[in-house]
Amino acid sequence: MAGHLTSQAKTNCAAVAPLNAAIGSECLNSDRLESVDWFGELPQSLPCVLYECSSDFTVTRISSNSAELIGISPERLIGSRVLFEDRLYGVDCPGLIASLEQLMPGAMVCTNHRIVDDQGLHVWVAHSLRKSLNNTAGAIIRGSLIPIGSETIGRQLDVAVVSEFVHKIGNHFQLINLLIGSLKRARMGSSEIDRLQQAVDRTVEFVRSFSNYSHAPSGRSELDLGEVVNDAVKSCFPAFVEKKVALNCTVDGSLARAVVHADPFFLDLAFGAIIQNALEATQPGDSVNIKAAIHDSGLVRRASAEIVVEDTGSGMDRGTLAQAVVPFFSSRRDRDGLGLSLAVRIIELHDGVLRISSKELGGTQVAVILPVSIP
């Protein structure tokens, strides 16, 4: 099940990902497709979901293992364009559609991207598509989807993000050099020393934050999600007392037996960043409310938990909200903008989803959905 694969199953999926083109070529070969029941029992023994759709992206056939491998029941896809219109992750959609529109009959395209399962969670897949011509139906698109696990993608880091980090760190050291030059030209005073210390501290913290951002979780284990949330709240509580902001946390009893397969260090970092961001958006007398409970998706054998952090602070306008999770973006000059972007990266690397809604002068809500198992 997508988002609930065992460690061994994810390893297997990652291992077969480089073979996606070869598997897809065999599975999507038009001659074989007509002579073999690729949409019947055979796909159950393969690590992929097979489908067929018309030129307008309406799915006409799909293998019965789609719910097991990618978390989308076949009934939701047959006879509709849902797979391409609603289930492709937003930023991945335009590129894939553009590639398909330029695809010549007989040619194949292979790419890795995210799809959204029936729980609203993101599933990384290796996707092969082939266009062929049918005498009666016209152009037909046949595809194969192989879940590859977020661990494989997590090792990749956007070059633009690295370049921006180099630029930011250069700014920090430039300021330090200016302060040192000032101290050399004048008598050393306490204010200059304090400013130099603050610049050094910010630089060290920035490097540490980026180090956390650039690494993928590795030491995963079975964790009690309720305890993880409570521990994150306890560690942040003193800062709320100091600022005179109320912090309320309610962990529903439905989470009592919920277990998440996660790296405890990184998951604590994610929740800590979200709670800290809520604190910074508030003023004395405001409040931050945290609620955690099992998220009812109505799916058999699949479970997820939803953790909502809501503040009564100043909120964000549309422009700020649109960039809230962009690395290095911050509306405050004394912040480097890695808090929420770090949280998003960590949550997605744990096969989860982070959503933000906000209204200017009306507070902000951050909702995290994570796949869990209930023994």
C-alpha positions as CSV (number, residue, x, y, z in Angstrom):
1,M,0.0,0.0,0.0
2,A,1.4,3.4,-1.0
3,G,2.7,5.2,2.1
4,H,2.5,2.0,4.1
5,L,5.0,-0.2,2.3
6,T,7.3,-2.1,4.6
7,S,11.0,-1.2,4.6
8,Q,11.8,-4.2,2.5
9,A,9.0,-3.5,0.1
10,K,10.3,0.1,-0.4
11,T,13.8,-1.2,-0.9
12,N,12.5,-3.5,-3.6
13,C,10.5,-0.7,-5.3
14,A,13.6,1.5,-5.3
15,A,15.7,-1.3,-6.7
16,V,13.3,-1.9,-9.7
17,A,12.9,1.9,-10.4
18,P,15.9,2.0,-12.8
19,L,14.3,-0.9,-14.7
20,N,11.1,1.0,-15.3
21,A,11.8,1.7,-18.9
22,A,12.5,-2.0,-19.6
23,I,9.5,-3.2,-17.7
24,G,7.3,-0.5,-19.3
25,S,8.6,-1.4,-22.8
26,E,7.5,-5.0,-22.3
27,C,4.2,-4.2,-20.5
28,L,3.2,-1.5,-23.0
29,N,4.2,-3.4,-26.2
30,S,1.0,-3.3,-28.3
31,D,1.4,-6.9,-29.6
32,R,1.9,-8.3,-26.1
33,L,-0.9,-6.3,-24.7
34,E,-3.4,-7.9,-27.1
35,S,-2.2,-11.4,-26.6
36,V,-1.7,-11.4,-22.8
37,D,-4.1,-10.4,-20.0
38,W,-1.9,-7.6,-18.6
39,F,-4.9,-6.1,-16.8
40,G,-5.9,-9.4,-15.1
41,E,-4.0,-11.6,-12.8
42,L,-0.5,-11.1,-14.2
43,P,0.1,-7.5,-12.9
44,Q,-0.3,-8.9,-9.4
45,S,3.1,-10.5,-9.7
46,L,4.7,-7.3,-11.0
47,P,5.7,-4.2,-9.1
48,C,3.7,-1.9,-11.3
49,V,0.2,-0.6,-12.1
50,L,-0.8,-0.8,-15.8
51,Y,-3.4,1.4,-17.4
52,E,-4.7,2.4,-20.8
53,C,-6.4,5.7,-21.7
54,S,-7.7,7.5,-24.8
55,S,-6.1,10.5,-26.4
56,D,-8.1,12.9,-24.1
57,F,-6.6,11.1,-21.1
58,T,-9.8,9.2,-20.1
59,V,-8.7,6.0,-18.4
60,T,-10.4,3.0,-20.1
61,R,-8.6,0.1,-18.4
62,I,-6.4,-0.3,-15.3
63,S,-4.9,-3.2,-13.4
64,S,-6.6,-4.3,-10.2
65,N,-3.5,-3.7,-8.1
66,S,-3.7,0.1,-8.2
67,A,-5.2,0.4,-4.7
68,E,-2.4,-1.8,-3.3
69,L,0.5,-0.2,-5.0
70,I,-0.4,3.5,-5.4
71,G,-3.3,3.9,-3.0
72,I,-6.0,4.7,-5.7
73,S,-8.9,2.4,-6.2
74,P,-9.5,1.4,-9.9
75,E,-13.1,2.5,-9.7
76,R,-12.1,6.1,-9.1
77,L,-10.1,6.2,-12.3
78,I,-12.0,4.1,-14.9
79,G,-14.1,6.3,-17.3
80,S,-12.6,9.6,-16.1
81,R,-9.6,11.9,-16.5
82,V,-9.0,12.0,-12.8
83,L,-5.5,10.4,-13.0
84,F,-4.2,13.3,-15.2
85,E,-6.4,16.1,-13.9
86,D,-6.6,15.6,-10.2
87,R,-4.1,13.0,-9.1
88,L,-0.9,14.4,-10.7
89,Y,0.9,16.6,-8.1
90,G,0.6,20.2,-9.1
91,V,4.2,21.2,-9.9
92,D,4.8,17.8,-11.7
93,C,1.7,18.0,-13.9
94,P,2.6,20.6,-16.7
95,G,5.8,18.9,-17.6
96,L,4.3,15.4,-18.0
97,I,1.3,16.7,-20.0
98,A,3.6,18.7,-22.3
99,S,5.7,15.6,-22.9
100,L,2.6,13.5,-23.8
101,E,1.3,16.1,-26.2
102,Q,4.6,16.0,-28.1
103,L,4.9,12.2,-28.0
104,M,4.9,10.5,-31.4
105,P,3.1,7.2,-32.0
106,G,5.4,4.3,-31.0
107,A,7.6,6.5,-28.8
108,M,7.9,6.2,-25.0
109,V,8.5,8.7,-22.2
110,C,9.7,7.8,-18.7
111,T,9.8,10.1,-15.7
112,N,9.6,10.2,-11.9
113,H,6.9,12.3,-10.3
114,R,4.3,12.4,-7.5
115,I,0.7,11.4,-7.6
116,V,-2.0,12.0,-4.9
117,D,-3.6,8.9,-3.5
118,D,-7.1,8.4,-2.1
119,Q,-5.9,9.7,1.3
120,G,-4.5,12.9,-0.2
121,L,-0.9,11.7,0.4
122,H,1.9,12.0,-2.2
123,V,3.3,8.8,-3.7
124,W,6.5,8.9,-5.8
125,V,6.2,6.8,-8.9
126,A,8.4,5.9,-11.9
127,H,6.0,6.5,-14.8
128,S,6.4,5.1,-18.4
129,L,3.9,6.0,-21.1
130,R,3.7,4.9,-24.7
131,K,1.4,6.2,-27.5
132,S,0.1,3.9,-30.2
133,L,-2.4,4.1,-33.0
134,N,-5.5,1.9,-33.1
135,N,-7.5,1.4,-36.3
136,T,-10.8,1.9,-34.5
137,A,-10.0,4.0,-31.4
138,G,-7.3,6.3,-32.8
139,A,-4.5,7.3,-30.5
140,I,-4.2,5.2,-27.3
141,I,-1.8,5.9,-24.4
142,R,-0.6,3.0,-22.3
143,G,1.2,3.5,-19.1
144,S,2.9,1.8,-16.2
145,L,3.4,3.2,-12.7
146,I,6.0,1.8,-10.3
147,P,6.1,3.2,-6.7
148,I,9.7,4.0,-5.9
149,G,9.5,5.3,-2.3
150,S,10.4,8.7,-1.0
151,E,13.9,7.6,0.2
152,T,15.1,7.3,-3.4
153,I,14.0,10.9,-4.3
154,G,15.0,12.3,-0.9
155,R,18.7,12.1,-1.8
156,Q,18.2,14.5,-4.7
157,L,18.6,18.2,-3.9
158,D,17.6,21.1,-6.2
159,V,20.7,22.8,-7.6
160,A,19.0,26.2,-7.3
161,V,18.5,25.6,-3.5
162,V,22.2,24.8,-3.1
163,S,23.1,28.0,-5.1
164,E,20.9,30.1,-2.9
165,F,22.5,28.6,0.2
166,V,26.0,29.6,-1.1
167,H,24.7,33.1,-1.7
168,K,23.2,33.4,1.7
169,I,26.2,32.0,3.6
170,G,28.4,34.5,1.6
171,N,26.3,37.4,2.9
172,H,26.7,36.2,6.5
173,F,30.5,36.0,6.2
174,Q,30.6,39.4,4.4
175,L,28.9,41.0,7.4
176,I,31.3,39.3,9.8
177,N,34.3,40.6,7.8
178,L,32.8,44.1,7.9
179,L,32.4,44.0,11.6
180,I,35.9,42.7,12.1
181,G,37.3,45.5,9.9
182,S,35.3,48.0,12.0
183,L,36.8,46.6,15.2
184,K,40.3,46.9,13.8
185,R,39.8,50.6,12.9
186,A,38.2,51.7,16.2
187,R,38.3,50.9,19.8
188,M,36.5,47.7,20.5
189,G,33.2,48.4,22.3
190,S,30.6,46.0,23.8
191,S,28.0,46.8,21.1
192,E,30.4,45.7,18.3
193,I,31.3,42.6,20.2
194,D,27.6,41.8,20.6
195,R,26.8,42.3,16.9
196,L,29.8,40.2,15.9
197,Q,28.6,37.4,18.3
198,Q,25.1,37.6,16.9
199,A,26.4,37.4,13.3
200,V,28.5,34.3,14.1
201,D,25.6,32.7,15.9
202,R,23.2,33.3,13.0
203,T,25.8,31.9,10.6
204,V,26.3,28.7,12.6
205,E,22.5,28.3,13.0
206,F,21.9,28.8,9.3
207,V,24.5,26.2,8.4
208,R,23.0,23.8,10.9
209,S,19.5,24.4,9.4
210,F,20.7,23.8,5.9
211,S,22.5,20.7,7.0
212,N,19.2,19.3,8.3
213,Y,17.4,20.4,5.2
214,S,19.9,18.7,2.8
215,H,20.0,15.3,4.6
216,A,17.4,12.6,4.2
217,P,16.0,10.7,7.2
218,S,17.9,7.5,7.8
219,G,17.4,6.1,11.3
220,R,13.7,5.2,10.9
221,S,11.9,3.2,13.5
222,E,8.3,2.5,14.7
223,L,7.3,5.5,16.8
224,D,4.2,6.4,18.8
225,L,2.9,9.4,16.9
226,G,1.0,10.8,19.9
227,E,4.2,10.8,22.0
228,V,6.2,12.5,19.2
229,V,3.6,15.3,19.1
230,N,3.5,15.7,22.9
231,D,7.4,15.7,23.1
232,A,7.6,18.5,20.4
233,V,5.0,20.5,22.4
234,K,6.8,20.1,25.7
235,S,10.2,21.3,24.2
236,C,8.5,24.4,22.8
237,F,6.4,25.2,25.9
238,P,9.0,27.5,27.7
239,A,9.2,29.8,24.8
240,F,5.4,30.2,24.8
241,V,5.4,31.0,28.5
242,E,8.1,33.6,28.0
243,K,6.1,35.3,25.2
244,K,2.8,35.0,27.1
245,V,1.2,33.0,24.3
246,A,-1.2,30.2,25.2
247,L,-0.3,26.7,23.9
248,N,-3.0,24.1,23.9
249,C,-2.6,20.6,22.7
250,T,-5.2,17.9,22.3
251,V,-4.1,14.4,21.2
252,D,-7.2,12.3,20.4
253,G,-7.6,8.9,21.9
254,S,-7.7,7.5,18.4
255,L,-4.0,8.0,18.2
256,A,-3.3,5.8,21.3
257,R,-2.1,2.8,19.1
258,A,-1.1,4.7,16.0
259,V,2.5,4.0,14.9
260,V,4.5,6.0,12.3
261,H,7.6,4.6,10.6
262,A,9.9,7.6,10.9
263,D,13.2,9.1,11.9
264,P,12.6,10.6,15.4
265,F,15.2,13.3,15.1
266,F,13.8,14.7,11.8
267,L,10.1,14.3,12.7
268,D,10.8,16.3,15.9
269,L,12.5,18.9,13.8
270,A,9.5,19.2,11.5
271,F,6.9,19.6,14.3
272,G,9.3,22.0,16.2
273,A,9.6,24.2,13.1
274,I,5.9,24.3,12.6
275,I,5.2,25.2,16.2
276,Q,8.0,27.8,16.3
277,N,6.6,29.4,13.1
278,A,3.2,29.7,14.8
279,L,4.8,31.2,17.9
280,E,6.6,33.8,15.8
281,A,3.3,34.8,14.1
282,T,1.6,35.6,17.4
283,Q,1.7,38.4,20.0
284,P,1.3,38.2,23.7
285,G,-2.3,37.2,24.6
286,D,-2.7,35.1,21.4
287,S,-2.9,31.4,21.3
288,V,-1.7,28.3,19.4
289,N,-3.9,25.3,19.3
290,I,-2.7,21.8,18.3
291,K,-5.0,18.9,17.5
292,A,-4.0,15.4,16.5
293,A,-6.3,12.5,15.5
294,I,-6.7,9.6,13.1
295,H,-7.7,10.9,9.7
296,D,-10.7,8.9,8.4
297,S,-10.2,8.2,4.7
298,G,-12.8,5.5,4.5
299,L,-10.2,3.1,3.0
300,V,-9.8,-0.4,4.3
301,R,-6.4,-1.4,5.6
302,R,-5.1,2.2,5.2
303,A,-4.8,4.7,8.0
304,S,-3.4,8.2,8.4
305,A,-3.1,10.8,11.1
306,E,-3.8,14.5,10.9
307,I,-2.0,17.0,13.1
308,V,-3.3,20.6,12.9
309,V,-1.4,23.6,14.3
310,E,-3.5,26.7,14.3
311,D,-2.6,30.2,15.6
312,T,-4.6,33.3,16.2
313,G,-1.8,35.5,14.9
314,S,-1.5,38.1,12.1
315,G,-2.0,35.6,9.3
316,M,-0.5,36.0,5.8
317,D,-1.6,37.8,2.6
318,R,-1.9,35.8,-0.6
319,G,1.6,36.7,-1.8
320,T,3.2,35.7,1.4
321,L,1.2,32.5,1.6
322,A,2.2,31.5,-1.9
323,Q,5.9,31.6,-1.0
324,A,5.6,30.4,2.6
325,V,7.3,27.0,2.0
326,V,9.8,28.3,-0.6
327,P,13.4,27.7,0.8
328,F,15.0,30.9,2.0
329,F,11.8,33.0,1.8
330,S,10.9,34.9,5.0
331,S,8.9,38.0,5.7
332,R,11.3,38.8,8.5
333,R,14.8,40.1,7.9
334,D,16.2,38.3,11.0
335,R,15.1,34.9,9.6
336,D,16.7,32.8,6.8
337,G,13.5,31.1,5.6
338,L,14.2,27.5,6.2
339,G,11.6,26.7,8.9
340,L,8.5,25.7,7.0
341,S,10.4,24.6,4.0
342,L,12.4,22.2,6.2
343,A,9.1,20.9,7.7
344,V,7.6,20.3,4.3
345,R,10.7,18.4,3.1
346,I,10.8,16.2,6.2
347,I,7.0,15.4,6.1
348,E,7.2,14.6,2.4
349,L,10.2,12.3,2.9
350,H,8.0,10.5,5.4
351,D,5.3,10.0,2.7
352,G,3.2,12.7,4.2
353,V,1.6,16.0,3.2
354,L,1.8,19.5,4.7
355,R,-0.9,22.0,3.8
356,I,-1.1,25.7,4.8
357,S,-4.1,28.0,4.9
358,S,-4.1,31.5,6.1
359,K,-6.1,34.7,6.1
360,E,-4.5,38.1,6.7
361,L,-5.3,39.2,10.3
362,G,-7.1,35.9,10.7
363,G,-4.4,33.5,11.8
364,T,-2.7,30.5,10.0
365,Q,-3.4,26.8,10.0
366,V,-0.8,24.2,9.2
367,A,-2.2,20.6,8.6
368,V,0.1,17.6,8.5
369,I,-1.2,14.2,7.3
370,L,1.1,11.2,7.9
371,P,0.5,7.5,7.1
372,V,0.3,5.4,10.2
373,S,-0.2,1.8,11.1
374,I,-2.5,0.5,13.9
375,P,-1.3,-2.8,15.3
